[in-house]
């Protein structure tokens, strides 16, 4: 099942969307759906990473900088 929603776009964005649709034969709806899905994935990843960082800081576990990690890995080789 899907839900319908309305989105207001600036004239320039709408024109670009319509031009892309005409050029590719895809609907504007297709590109709007793809953009929303991609942005949601990015935001979900960001919030998950932020939560993991908060939990890590609360745990008191040791953290290494990238330089420290590189040095530690170089010693293991």
Backbone as CSV, one residue per row, in Angstrom:
resi,resn,N_x,N_y,N_z,CA_x,CA_y,CA_z,C_x,C_y,C_z
1,UNK,0.847,-1.175,0.000,0.000,0.000,0.000,0.893,1.239,0.000
2,UNK,0.447,2.272,-0.610,1.221,3.517,-0.617,0.314,4.676,-0.229
3,UNK,0.938,5.722,0.224,0.220,6.928,0.642,0.603,8.076,-0.288
4,UNK,-0.311,8.952,-0.483,-0.077,10.113,-1.327,0.204,11.318,-0.436
5,UNK,1.113,12.163,-0.889,1.429,13.392,-0.161,1.688,14.498,-1.176
6,UNK,1.676,15.711,-0.722,1.941,16.858,-1.598,3.240,17.511,-1.160
7,UNK,4.000,17.959,-2.125,5.274,18.618,-1.862,5.315,19.910,-2.661
8,UNK,5.642,20.992,-2.002,5.826,22.260,-2.710,7.300,22.397,-3.073
9,UNK,7.551,22.688,-4.332,8.914,22.853,-4.817,9.085,24.257,-5.377
10,UNK,10.274,24.815,-5.203,10.547,26.090,-5.871,10.409,25.912,-7.388
11,UNK,10.051,26.973,-8.074,9.846,26.901,-9.528,11.059,26.315,-10.246
12,UNK,12.243,26.734,-9.845,13.459,26.249,-10.514,13.638,24.742,-10.315
13,UNK,13.400,24.264,-9.108,13.520,22.831,-8.824,12.489,22.047,-9.623
14,UNK,11.262,22.560,-9.675,10.201,21.890,-10.432,10.563,21.828,-11.918
15,UNK,11.104,22.915,-12.443,11.498,22.942,-13.855,12.596,21.914,-14.127
16,UNK,13.549,21.827,-13.232,14.625,20.843,-13.393,14.070,19.422,-13.339
17,UNK,13.143,19.187,-12.420,12.519,17.878,-12.286,11.762,17.501,-13.546
18,UNK,10.985,18.427,-14.072,10.227,18.159,-15.298,11.164,17.928,-16.484
19,UNK,12.244,18.700,-16.565,13.204,18.524,-17.658,13.865,17.150,-17.581
20,UNK,14.245,16.741,-16.374,14.849,15.419,-16.201,13.855,14.327,-16.576
21,UNK,12.628,14.486,-16.163,11.587,13.510,-16.492,11.409,13.388,-17.998
22,UNK,11.346,14.522,-18.674,11.167,14.517,-20.132,12.366,13.880,-20.827
23,UNK,13.549,14.179,-20.325,14.776,13.681,-20.950,14.922,12.172,-20.773
24,UNK,14.448,11.639,-19.654,14.678,10.225,-19.352,13.465,9.334,-19.567
25,UNK,12.289,9.942,-19.722,11.083,9.140,-19.874,10.551,8.591,-18.564
26,UNK,11.125,8.993,-17.466,10.634,8.605,-16.141,9.706,9.692,-15.623
27,UNK,8.864,9.342,-14.679,7.942,10.324,-14.138,8.620,11.164,-13.053
28,UNK,8.049,12.344,-12.829,8.527,13.185,-11.731,8.343,12.438,-10.411
29,UNK,7.261,11.694,-10.299,6.997,10.913,-9.090,8.123,9.932,-8.815
30,UNK,8.627,9.292,-9.858,9.737,8.356,-9.701,10.924,9.059,-9.052
31,UNK,11.297,10.222,-9.582,12.473,10.932,-9.057,12.235,11.478,-7.650
32,UNK,11.038,11.922,-7.368,10.731,12.394,-6.014,10.836,11.233,-5.032
33,UNK,10.270,10.089,-5.395,10.321,8.913,-4.525,11.770,8.479,-4.300
34,UNK,12.551,8.436,-5.367,13.958,8.048,-5.245,14.725,9.013,-4.338
35,UNK,14.480,10.306,-4.498,15.169,11.306,-3.680,14.807,11.164,-2.211
36,UNK,13.536,10.954,-1.931,13.093,10.799,-0.536,13.703,9.536,0.062
37,UNK,13.669,8.428,-0.659,14.238,7.177,-0.160,15.725,7.324,0.147
38,UNK,16.460,7.934,-0.766,17.905,8.109,-0.567,18.177,9.007,0.637
39,UNK,17.429,10.083,0.760,17.635,10.990,1.883,17.279,10.300,3.205
40,UNK,16.212,9.530,3.224,15.855,8.800,4.431,16.953,7.824,4.839
41,UNK,17.518,7.098,3.862,18.622,6.176,4.170,19.789,6.931,4.779
42,UNK,20.126,8.076,4.199,21.245,8.877,4.712,20.970,9.370,6.129
43,UNK,19.773,9.847,6.369,19.428,10.358,7.695,19.383,9.232,8.729
44,UNK,18.858,8.076,8.341,18.832,6.936,9.255,20.248,6.500,9.617
45,UNK,21.148,6.477,8.618,22.544,6.127,8.878,23.199,7.148,9.810
46,UNK,22.949,8.421,9.562,23.527,9.474,10.388,23.072,9.335,11.835
47,UNK,21.773,9.175,12.053,21.258,9.076,13.415,21.730,7.796,14.096
48,UNK,21.859,6.721,13.358,22.385,5.481,13.938,23.840,5.670,14.359
49,UNK,24.627,6.345,13.535,26.033,6.605,13.876,26.128,7.519,15.094
50,UNK,25.291,8.538,15.152,25.297,9.433,16.317,24.930,8.671,17.582
51,UNK,23.938,7.803,17.510,23.534,7.018,18.676,24.655,6.083,19.104
52,UNK,25.318,5.451,18.152,26.437,4.558,18.472,27.560,5.330,19.150
53,UNK,27.822,6.553,18.692,28.860,7.371,19.298,28.493,7.727,20.739
54,UNK,27.233,8.097,20.956,26.766,8.428,22.310,26.926,7.214,23.219
55,UNK,26.510,6.064,22.753,26.617,4.847,23.553,28.070,4.490,23.829
56,UNK,28.938,4.681,22.849,30.360,4.401,23.040,30.948,5.329,24.102
57,UNK,30.622,6.604,24.032,31.136,7.551,25.022,30.646,7.208,26.418
58,UNK,29.401,6.815,26.537,28.845,6.436,27.838,29.502,5.176,28.402
59,UNK,29.956,4.299,27.519,30.539,3.028,27.958,31.896,3.206,28.620
60,UNK,32.575,4.307,28.301,33.913,4.526,28.861,34.998,3.735,28.157
61,UNK,34.635,3.041,27.093,35.639,2.277,26.351,36.655,3.208,25.707
62,UNK,37.836,2.661,25.471,38.917,3.432,24.877,38.599,3.788,23.433
63,UNK,39.017,4.969,23.036,38.906,5.409,21.644,40.300,5.711,21.123
64,UNK,40.489,5.506,19.855,41.757,5.821,19.208,41.513,6.828,18.093
65,UNK,42.455,7.733,17.925,42.411,8.611,16.763,42.806,7.788,15.539
66,UNK,42.588,8.315,14.366,42.974,7.599,13.152,44.478,7.387,13.118
67,UNK,45.245,8.394,13.535,46.711,8.250,13.573,47.134,7.141,14.533
68,UNK,46.483,7.080,15.707,46.802,6.030,16.675,46.442,4.655,16.125
69,UNK,45.330,4.555,15.456,44.920,3.293,14.856,45.893,2.876,13.775
70,UNK,46.274,3.809,12.915,47.257,3.502,11.855,48.560,2.999,12.464
71,UNK,49.025,3.664,13.516,50.266,3.270,14.169,50.142,1.883,14.786
72,UNK,49.025,1.610,15.430,48.807,0.301,16.047,48.759,-0.804,14.993
73,UNK,48.104,-0.531,13.887,48.023,-1.529,12.811,49.381,-1.741,12.146
74,UNK,50.167,-0.668,12.031,51.493,-0.789,11.418,52.403,-1.656,12.279
75,UNK,52.250,-1.585,13.597,53.069,-2.407,14.492,52.714,-3.880,14.370
76,UNK,51.467,-4.162,14.020,51.021,-5.555,13.901,51.512,-6.199,12.616
77,UNK,51.832,-5.410,11.613,52.272,-5.989,10.315,53.640,-6.539,10.361
